[in-house]
């Protein structure tokens, strides 16, 4: 079963751990409350424990943006959502703007 990481939304847990791990089935509902202190928590996406997606549509479904280099300074956004440009050019910020918000560092 995959292991999910959860983070306390409002500060520390009474147990002292802000982030904790829970082993859950894919079918299980995600937790909204910490099992030890009852505070609200949110699930983090943990790439470590999830098998690596192999197709562009899987990346897209997971909320990732994948860029493929097509030419010098030109990248195709193969996971683009509606309203995003297909190609981005490194020296043209307008073509990149709509996508930056999707890129996590
Ligand atoms: Zn807690």
Boltz pocket constraint, residues with backbone or C-beta under 6 A from the ligand:
constraints:
  - pocket:
      binder: B
      contacts: [[A, 8], [A, 12], [A, 13], [A, 14], [A, 15], [A, 17], [A, 34], [A, 35], [A, 36], [A, 37], [A, 38], [A, 39]]
      max_distance: 6.0
